[in-house]
Structure formats: structure tokens, C-alpha cells
Amino acid sequence: MYWVVADRIAPAANKAMLTLYNGATGRKVVVNRIYRFNWQTGAQTGVLLEQELREVTAHSGGSSITINRWDEADPAPTSGIVCTSGATVTLGGRGLITRIYATSEEMALAATNVAKDLALLHDAQLVYWRRPGSKGLTLATGRGVTIQNTTSSTIGSVSYRVEFDDEPA
């Protein structure tokens, strides 16, 4: 099993916050879990981010993110499986998988006690998880997933962790 962390990514309109792409021939990527973390670093309140988990058919550019292994004795991930932030993506395939709402503001610092409690419960959000007995979100060669920010806010930052397997096709 492999994992990547896109750490403290600043939102922007239509930004591909994180993209995991399978460009490896003869391999498939099976996504097990995707987490989103709110760092609450924004200086304003009242900011809500709308983000979408979508399938992509192409990507280019962006900042490369290191893929890690749970067990260092395991082989490195297959060449062609990449993770980026800020890439230009081509949406396609199965399209919208799920929509999430997040905040990147300092809600836990500036809000009422009730809102603070709610904010702390949502600091780590499970965006996608492989259900027991399912095949999981499987990416064939030439397919990927992205978390795309659809709102125009540039306040604060959020992080993402994706856990996945690299398997023969």
C-alpha cells in the first residue's frame, strides 16, 4: 500500500488541489481512502469551500508530490503513477464521484462555542473510503482522480492524504 500527502494547499478557483494519475501501462491504481484536513489558518470567517472528487482522463504540470510506501521493503510504485497539486486536468470518465464542503478559515478560533465544537469534529474529513467487499475506486491506465476546488476563495489551506494500491491490470 502507498500513500501521498498534499500538504497545506492554498485553494483557488477551479484548482486541482490534488491529482493521482495512473500513466503506467499494465497497472491499475486502487484508491482505498482519501482524507481532507483543515488547518484553519485563514484570517477571516464565513468562508466555505466547495470541492469535487472527479475522475480525470489527462493531466499536465503542477507540483509533484512524493509517493510513500507503508513498508520500505515494498517495491517503489510503478513508474507512471504520479501525484501532483495544481495540475491542469481534463475531466472525464465517470465524472463527478462526490462533492464535499470544507472550510479553510479559523472557525475554531473565531466562532462561538457550538461552532468551535463542530469545527473540531470536521478538521479531518474522510472524502472517500473503500467499502468492505468492494473493488474500490479503480483507475485503469490513462485515468486518475482529482479533488477540484470549485469556489474562488484563496483563504487558508487544506491538506489531503490518499492511500492506494498499485496492482497488475
C-alpha positions in Angstrom: 0.0 0.0 0.0 1.1 3.5 -0.8 0.2 7.0 0.4 0.7 10.6 -0.6 0.2 13.8 1.3 -0.6 17.1 -0.4 0.3 19.4 2.5 -1.2 22.8 3.2 -2.5 23.6 -0.3 -4.0 27.0 -0.8 -7.4 27.0 -2.5 -8.1 28.9 -5.7 -10.9 28.9 -8.3 -11.1 25.6 -10.2 -7.7 24.5 -8.8 -6.8 20.8 -8.9 -5.9 20.6 -5.2 -4.6 17.0 -5.6 -4.5 14.7 -8.6 -3.5 11.0 -8.5 -2.9 9.7 -12.0 -2.2 6.3 -13.5 0.0 6.6 -16.5 1.5 3.1 -16.1 0.9 0.5 -18.8 -0.4 -2.8 -17.5 -1.1 -1.5 -14.0 -4.2 -0.3 -12.1 -4.4 2.0 -9.1 -7.0 1.1 -6.4 -7.8 4.0 -4.1 -8.6 2.9 -0.6 -9.1 6.2 1.3 -8.9 9.9 0.8 -8.8 12.3 3.8 -9.0 16.1 3.9 -7.5 18.1 6.8 -8.5 21.7 7.6 -5.6 23.7 9.1 -7.8 26.7 9.9 -5.2 29.3 9.0 -7.4 31.9 7.4 -7.8 35.3 9.0 -11.4 35.5 8.0 -14.6 33.7 8.9 -17.6 32.8 6.8 -15.5 31.0 4.1 -16.8 27.7 2.7 -15.0 25.7 0.0 -16.9 23.5 -2.4 -14.8 20.7 -3.7 -15.4 17.8 -6.0 -13.8 14.4 -6.3 -13.8 13.7 -10.0 -12.2 11.3 -12.5 -9.8 12.7 -15.0 -8.5 11.4 -18.3 -5.4 13.5 -18.6 -3.2 15.9 -16.5 -0.1 18.1 -17.0 2.1 20.3 -15.0 1.6 21.0 -11.3 3.9 20.4 -8.4 5.0 16.8 -7.9 4.1 15.1 -4.6 6.2 12.2 -3.3 4.5 8.8 -3.1 5.4 6.9 0.1 5.4 3.2 1.0 3.9 1.9 4.2 6.6 -0.8 4.3 10.0 0.4 3.0 10.7 -3.2 1.9 7.9 -3.0 -0.7 8.8 -2.0 -4.2 8.6 1.6 -5.3 5.4 2.4 -7.1 5.4 1.7 -10.8 6.8 4.5 -12.9 4.0 6.5 -14.4 1.8 6.6 -11.3 2.1 10.2 -10.2 0.6 12.6 -7.7 0.5 16.4 -8.2 -1.1 19.6 -6.9 -2.1 22.4 -9.1 -2.1 20.4 -12.3 -4.1 21.2 -15.4 -6.6 18.3 -15.7 -9.0 17.0 -18.3 -12.2 16.0 -16.5 -13.9 12.9 -18.0 -14.5 9.2 -17.5 -17.0 8.6 -14.7 -17.1 12.4 -13.9 -18.3 13.5 -10.5 -17.7 10.9 -7.8 -18.7 13.0 -4.7 -18.9 16.6 -3.6 -17.5 17.9 -0.3 -17.8 21.1 1.6 -14.9 22.3 3.6 -13.8 25.4 5.5 -10.3 26.8 5.4 -10.9 29.6 7.9 -10.1 30.0 11.6 -13.5 28.9 12.6 -12.3 27.1 15.8 -10.6 30.3 16.9 -13.2 32.9 16.0 -16.5 31.2 16.3 -19.0 30.6 19.2 -18.5 27.6 21.4 -21.0 25.5 19.5 -19.4 26.3 16.2 -16.0 25.6 17.6 -17.1 22.1 18.7 -18.5 21.5 15.2 -15.3 22.8 13.5 -13.1 20.5 15.6 -15.2 17.5 14.6 -14.7 18.3 10.9 -11.0 19.1 10.9 -10.3 15.6 9.4 -12.8 14.5 6.8 -13.0 11.2 5.1 -13.7 12.1 1.5 -13.7 8.5 0.1 -13.3 5.1 1.6 -13.2 1.6 0.0 -16.2 -0.2 1.3 -15.6 -3.7 2.7 -16.1 -6.3 0.0 -15.8 -3.7 -2.8 -13.2 -3.4 -5.5 -12.6 0.2 -4.6 -12.2 3.2 -6.8 -10.1 1.6 -9.6 -8.0 3.7 -12.0 -7.0 2.0 -15.3 -4.1 3.3 -17.4 -4.8 6.8 -18.5 -7.2 7.6 -15.6 -6.9 9.5 -12.4 -8.8 11.3 -9.7 -8.6 14.9 -8.7 -10.0 17.0 -5.9 -11.0 20.2 -7.6 -11.8 23.3 -5.7 -14.9 24.9 -7.4 -15.1 28.1 -5.3 -13.0 31.2 -5.7 -11.7 31.5 -2.1 -8.0 31.8 -1.6 -8.1 31.8 2.2 -6.2 29.4 4.4 -5.0 26.0 3.4 -6.1 22.3 3.5 -4.2 19.1 3.2 -5.1 15.7 1.7 -3.9 12.2 2.2 -4.6 9.4 -0.3 -4.0 5.7 0.4 -3.9 3.4 -2.6 -2.6 0.1 -4.0 -0.6 -0.4 -7.2 -1.7 -3.7 -8.8 -1.4 -5.6 -12.1 -4.2 -4.8 -14.5 
